[in-house]
Amino acid sequence: MKISVIIPIYKVEKYLDKCLQGVFSQTYKDLEIILVNDGSPDSCPQLCDEYAKSDERVKVIHKINEGAAEARNVGLRAATGEFIMFLDADDFWEDNDGLKKLVQVFQKDPTLDIVLFNVQYFNENTQRFFKSVKQYDLTRVIGDRNAVFLYLAEYGLFSASANIQMIKRNLIINNAIFFEKGLLCEDIDWKLSLWQNIEKVSALNLCMYCYRIRRDSTSNQYTIQQSQDFLYILRKWINMPTENLQFKSAVMIYLSDFYASFYSLFFMMKREYRAEIYTELRQMKTILLGAAKTRKALLAKYTTLLFGFNLSVKLWGVYGLLRKWGIRGLKFIFL
């Protein structure tokens, strides 16, 4: 049961060895490790070639820079394993038996399409790990897709990340579930497309994936493209035609939580395009008022009903700045 591990590579020379050592140290050895060099301008191309020379399981694809979405698509088309896993090159795996545990779940039930697992976080500045407080109720994360999705959405457990599940490759290829090229938040759109096509799910409370919190990983402010991509995904999936009402309900609950995130991000957007984003958010507020079920979405809903949309967005925006940067974050209100 071969696993294809797809790793997009771009400007990660200082993190690449840690990432790959976590893969090489897995006790499950039937792997195909696909390094997609996305036109990285540093020493990553040479490092990738050196890893390929030292381990025959490593395959390197060099391509022009087109972004993480297309790099993953290239990896998917080249993959030959029965299962697919994604790993970002600045993150890493911590449990050496992690892959073996995931494969064992599929071995017990070959009809499964996907097995979810969990995540922990590594703060690069403090060099400390911390785990997500949310764990799966494993009695509810097994079986029918709609029931599982509804449970995950209602309890705020549906992660948009493409990296924290093992997936049957045929499910992806047969249904052409590829990442939309050019999107900066491609995981969200891809994950919803994936869940449209799966039938049977399982999960482990396995905190194998380590997400590295980097000071330089993203800008301190959201770009206009990031914000517009988020809104594009909201519009696309709110208007998704489907006869499956249970699945649609789960999507709406997830999108209401996703929408609520905009409130706390409002002042992280530059001043010159806040008005544009504000107008679009206001036009879509029915998703929050009509489908809120998670704690975050319900709080955003009730503050909107109590204080009105305008004041609520500003209050949540200040909260988002204070939570992320403390008092010094308030400067972004004026930037």
N, C-alpha and C positions, 0 to 999 in steps of 0.2 A: 504494500500500500504506500506508494510513493507520494510525498508531499512536495509541492512546488512552493518555495518561499520567494516572493517577489519583493525586491528592495530597490526603490528608485534612489538614485545617487545624484546629489547636487550640492556642492559646497559644504561637504560634511567630513573633510579629511581628519579633523580632530576627534570625531566621534565614530568613524567607520570601524576601527578595530574593535572597540567595545561592543558595537552592534554585532559584528560577525562572530566574535568569540562566544557570545551568547547562543548563536546558532550552532557553531561547531561543537560546543560542549554538550549539546543535547544527546541523551542516551539513545534516542531513536535516530537511526542513521540513514534510513532510506529517504534521502532528501535530494532535491534539485534546487540549488540556490541561484536564483537569477538576479544578477546585478545589472540594473539598467542605468548606465551612465548617461544622464540627461544633459550632455554638453557641459559638464562641470569644468570651470576654468582653472581649478586648482590642481592638486596632485591626485585627485580621486581616480581619474582614468588609469594612471599607472598603478595605483594601489589595487584597483580591481583586477587588472591583468596579473599582478603578482599573486593575488589570492587564487586566481584560476589555475596558475601554475602549481600551487602548493596543495590544492584539493580538487580532484577531478569532478566533484559534485557541483563546483562553481561554474556557471556560465555567464559570460559578460556580453552585454549588448551596448555598443556605443552609438549614440544618436545625437542629433542636434537638439538644442534646448527648446522644449515645447511645454514644459510644466509637468507637475506630478501626475496629473490625470492621464496624459498621453503616455508617460513613462510606464504607468501601471498597465495601460492597455497593451503596450508592446510586450510587456512581461507576460500578460495573460495569453496573448497569441502564440508566444514561444513555449509556454508551459506544457509539460507532458505528464505531470503527476495526476494521481487520482483526486488529490485534494489541493486546494489553494489556500495560502496564507499570505497576508501582506505585513510588511514590517518597514517602518520609516527608519532611515539610516542614522538619525540622531537619537533614536530610542533603542531599547534592547530587551531581551528576554532574561528572566532571572531564575526560573525553576528549570533545572537541567532535565527533569523528567516530564516537563510540561507537554511536549509533543506526544510522548508515549501515553500519557493519561488521556489526551484528546482522541488518539487513535483507538484506544480501548473502548471509548464510548461508541464510536462507529462500529467497532467489531461486535459489540453487544447488540446493536440494532442497525443493520446495514441499510434500512429504509430511510434513515435520517438524511436530511439535506444539509444541515448546518448544526454545528455545536458552538455555543457561545461560551466565552470565558470572561474573566474580569481583568481589572487593570490596577496597578499601583503607580504612584508618582514619585519621581526623583527630582528633588530640588537641587539644581546645579550649584547654587550659591551656598547653601547650607550643607550640601552633601548628605542630605537625609531623605529617607523614604517615608512615604505615608500612603495608606491604602484608602480606597473609596469606602465610605461608611455604608454604602448600599450593597447588599448581597442579594443574589437570586434566591427566591423561594423555589427550591428545586422540584417541589411537588407540583408547581404551576408552570414551570418552564420545560415542559415536555409534551410532545404530541402535536395537536392541530395548530396550524399557523395562526389562525384568527384569534383563538383563545389566548395563545401565548403573547401575541402582539398587543392585544387589548390589556392584558395584565402588565406588560412592560411599559406601555404608554401611560397607563393610569398611575403607576407608581414611580414614574420618572426614571425608569431603568433602561429605556430604549436608547442605546448609544448610537450616534451617527457615525462613529469611527468604523472604517473598513478593516481595522487591524485586530479586532478582538473577537474573531471567530474563525473556525476552520470550515471550509465550504467544499462541497463536491464540485470539481471543475466542470463536469458535464452540464450541471445546472446553469453555470455562467455562460458557457460557450453555446449550448443549445438554445438559450433564450437571448443571446446577444446582449448580455448585461455588461456593457462597457461604461467607462467613465466619460462624462461629457467634456470634451476638450475645451480648455480655456476657463472653466469654472474654478474659482479659488476655493470654493467650499464643495468640492466634487463629491466628498464622502456622503453628504446628506442625501443628495439626489440619487446617487448610486445605491445607497442602502435601502431607500424606499423602493427602488426598482427591483432590487434583490428580493425584498419581502413580498412583492407582488407575485413572485414566481415560486417561492418555496412552499412546501407542504408540511414537512415534519421537522420539528426543532427539539434540541436538547441543550443542556448547559452544565457547566461546572463552576463552582466558586473557586476558581483557580486564578490567583493574581500573578499571572505569568508575565504579562506585558508591562514593561516599565516605560512610562511616558516621561521624557526628560523635560523639565520646565527650564527653559533657557531665556535669559534676559534678551538675547539677540535674535530669538527665533521669529518674532513678529514685531511689526511696528507698534509703537505705543498708541497709535491712532488707526482706526479702521479707514481704509481707502474707499473712495467712491465705488470702485469695482467690487470690493468685498461686499459693501452694503447693497449694491444693485444685484449682485449674485444671490444674496440672501432673499431679497424681495422677489427675484425671479423664481426661486424655488418655492416660496410661499404661494405665488400666483399659480404656478404650474400644478402643484399638488392640491391646492384648494379646489381647483377646477377639474381635477382628475375625474374622468367619466368611469364609472364602475357600477356593476350590478350587485357587487358584494358589499352590502351595507355594513356588516360587522367590520370588515377590513377598512372601509371608508371611515367608520367611526373611530377606529384606532389611529388612523392617519391624522384625522382632525384633532384628536387629543394631543398627539405628538406635536403637530404644527402649532397648536395653541401655546404649548410650552416653549417651542422654538420662537414664536412671535414674542412672547413675554420677555425673552432674552434681550430683545431690542431696547426695551425700556432702560435697562441698566447699562446698555452700550451707547446710549444716545449722545452723551457728551464726549465719547471717545471718537466720534465722527467730527471731521473738521467743520468749522462754522459755516463755510461757504455752501455746503450741501446738506446741512441739517434740515433746512426748510423743505427741500425736495423729499428727503426721506420721511420727515414728519408727515407730509401730506399723504404719501403712499401708505404709511402705517395707519393713519386715521381712516383711510378708505377701507382697510382690511380688518378693522377692530372687531367686526362681528365674529371672526374666528376665535378671538379671546373670550368674548362675552357668551358665545354659544357652546364652546367645547372645552372650556377650562376644567381640568380634573386634578392636575398635579399641584403641589403646594405653591410652586413659583407662579404658575398661571393663575391660580385662584387668588393669590395675594395681589397680582397685577390687575385682575378683574375687579376685585373689591375696592382697590384704591381708585380705579378708573370710575366706578359707579359713585364713589363717595366724593372724590375731588375733581372729577372731570378728566378728560383725556390729556389736555394741555399740562395741567399741574402735575398729574401723575407721572407723565413721561419725564418731567424735569426732576421730580423728587427721586424717582428711580435712577435717573441719570447721575445725580449727585451721589446716591448710595453706591452705584457701580464704581465711581471714581474713588470714593473713600475706601471701599472694600479692596480695591486692587492696589492703590498707591498711598492710601492714607491722606492726610491733609494736603500734601504736596500735589496730589492728583487734581485738586480743584482748579489748578491753573489751566487745565484743558477746556474748562468752560469758555475761556476767552480765546482759545487758539483756533 
